[in-house]
Amino acid sequence: MMDIHQDKMKILVAIFSKNEKILHIKDNLQELNCEVKLLYADSYEYHCTYVMKKIDELGIHNGRNRYYRLFYKNFISTINEFDPNLILFVNIPTEVITIHQFQSLISKYNVACWSVDSLTKQPDVIPYLKCLKYIYVFEEADVIYLGDLGGELSS
């Protein structure tokens, strides 16, 4: 627990914009006297134009690759400028951050994940979850699911 005379805890929240609209994570953390910076971790498809989606579907991924490179560059720049005490992923944005990039973050920073969507519908996050000490979930069914994965997660 932080001493009330210390600076506010600084939390960088990587979140899908649709989840922030529903959950208001920033407002809630600020009410807890935290300094919060949001970084929207939306997929390429969420932001690109119809034409760019069609070009991407043809196998020409220049726009997608550029978007993901810029996202990660901006993410690292934001971390360096904001200097957070905690990086909180609200759902893990596996489309915009590779497992290698995620492992690199965990080796250098205090990282946590809160999954607000059912993990049973996100099998691609399991390798990311294996990297974390703590996993926070919203669904009671996810507690059971993680328990069933037990040995797989502890590796």
C-alpha positions in Angstrom: 0.0 0.0 0.0 1.3 3.4 -0.9 2.0 6.1 1.7 -0.5 9.0 1.2 2.5 11.4 1.2 4.1 9.7 -1.8 3.4 10.5 -5.4 0.4 9.0 -7.0 0.8 5.5 -8.4 1.3 5.8 -12.2 -0.5 3.2 -14.2 -0.3 2.8 -18.0 -3.4 1.0 -19.2 -3.3 -0.8 -22.6 -6.9 -1.3 -23.4 -9.2 -1.7 -26.4 -11.2 1.5 -26.9 -14.5 -0.3 -26.9 -13.6 -1.7 -23.4 -12.7 1.7 -22.1 -16.1 3.1 -23.3 -17.8 0.4 -21.3 -15.6 0.1 -18.2 -14.3 3.6 -17.6 -11.0 2.2 -16.2 -9.3 5.5 -16.3 -12.0 7.3 -14.3 -12.1 4.5 -11.7 -8.3 4.4 -11.2 -8.2 8.2 -10.9 -10.9 8.0 -8.2 -8.4 5.7 -6.4 -5.9 8.6 -6.6 -3.8 7.0 -9.4 -2.3 8.9 -12.3 -3.4 7.1 -15.4 -2.4 7.2 -19.0 -4.5 5.2 -21.6 -3.0 3.6 -24.7 -5.6 2.1 -27.0 -4.5 -1.3 -28.3 -7.0 -1.7 -31.0 -6.4 -4.1 -33.9 -5.5 -2.8 -37.4 -9.0 -3.7 -38.7 -10.6 -1.5 -36.1 -8.9 1.6 -37.6 -8.2 1.0 -41.2 -10.4 2.0 -44.1 -12.6 -0.4 -46.1 -10.1 -0.2 -49.0 -7.2 -1.0 -46.7 -9.1 -4.0 -45.3 -9.6 -5.4 -48.8 -5.9 -4.8 -49.7 -5.0 -6.7 -46.5 -7.3 -9.5 -47.4 -5.4 -9.9 -50.7 -2.3 -10.6 -48.7 -0.7 -7.2 -49.0 0.0 -6.5 -45.4 2.1 -3.3 -45.7 -0.6 -1.2 -43.9 -1.0 -3.8 -41.1 2.7 -4.2 -40.6 3.2 -0.4 -40.5 0.3 0.0 -38.0 1.7 -2.6 -35.6 5.3 -1.2 -35.8 4.0 2.3 -35.0 1.8 1.0 -32.2 4.8 -0.7 -30.5 7.1 2.3 -31.1 4.4 4.6 -29.5 3.9 2.1 -26.7 7.6 2.1 -25.8 7.8 5.9 -26.2 4.8 6.3 -23.8 6.4 4.0 -21.3 9.6 5.9 -21.4 7.9 9.3 -21.1 5.3 8.3 -18.5 7.5 6.0 -16.4 4.6 4.0 -14.9 4.7 2.0 -11.7 2.4 -0.6 -13.4 1.5 -1.5 -17.0 -2.0 -2.9 -16.9 -3.3 -4.8 -19.9 -7.1 -5.0 -19.9 -7.3 -8.1 -22.1 -4.1 -8.9 -23.9 -3.9 -7.3 -27.4 -2.3 -10.3 -29.1 -2.8 -8.7 -32.5 -0.8 -5.7 -31.7 1.9 -7.0 -29.4 4.0 -10.2 -30.1 4.8 -12.7 -27.4 8.5 -11.7 -27.7 7.6 -8.0 -27.1 5.4 -9.0 -24.2 8.1 -11.0 -22.6 10.5 -8.1 -23.0 8.1 -5.8 -21.2 7.7 -8.2 -18.3 11.4 -8.5 -17.9 11.8 -4.7 -17.5 8.5 -3.5 -16.0 5.8 -4.4 -13.5 3.0 -5.8 -15.7 -0.4 -7.2 -14.9 -3.3 -8.4 -16.9 -7.0 -8.2 -16.2 -9.1 -10.3 -18.6 -12.6 -8.8 -18.8 -13.6 -11.2 -21.6 -13.9 -15.0 -21.2 -10.5 -16.7 -21.6 -12.1 -19.7 -23.0 -12.8 -17.6 -26.1 -9.2 -16.4 -26.3 -6.9 -19.4 -26.6 -4.2 -17.2 -28.3 -3.6 -15.4 -24.9 -2.4 -18.6 -23.1 1.3 -18.1 -24.0 1.1 -14.5 -22.8 -0.6 -15.6 -19.5 2.3 -18.1 -18.9 4.6 -15.1 -18.6 2.6 -13.4 -15.8 2.8 -13.9 -12.0 -0.8 -12.7 -11.5 -3.8 -12.9 -13.8 -7.0 -11.1 -12.9 -10.3 -12.3 -14.4 -13.8 -11.0 -14.5 -15.6 -14.3 -15.1 -15.9 -17.0 -12.4 -15.7 -19.6 -15.2 -12.2 -18.3 -16.0 -11.0 -19.1 -12.5 -12.0 -22.7 -13.1 -10.5 -22.6 -16.6 -7.2 -21.3 -15.3 -7.3 -24.0 -12.6 -7.8 -26.6 -15.3 -4.7 -25.2 -17.2 -2.8 -25.1 -13.9 0.3 -27.1 -14.8 0.4 -25.5 -18.3 0.4 -22.0 -16.8 3.1 -22.7 -14.2 5.8 -23.6 -16.8 
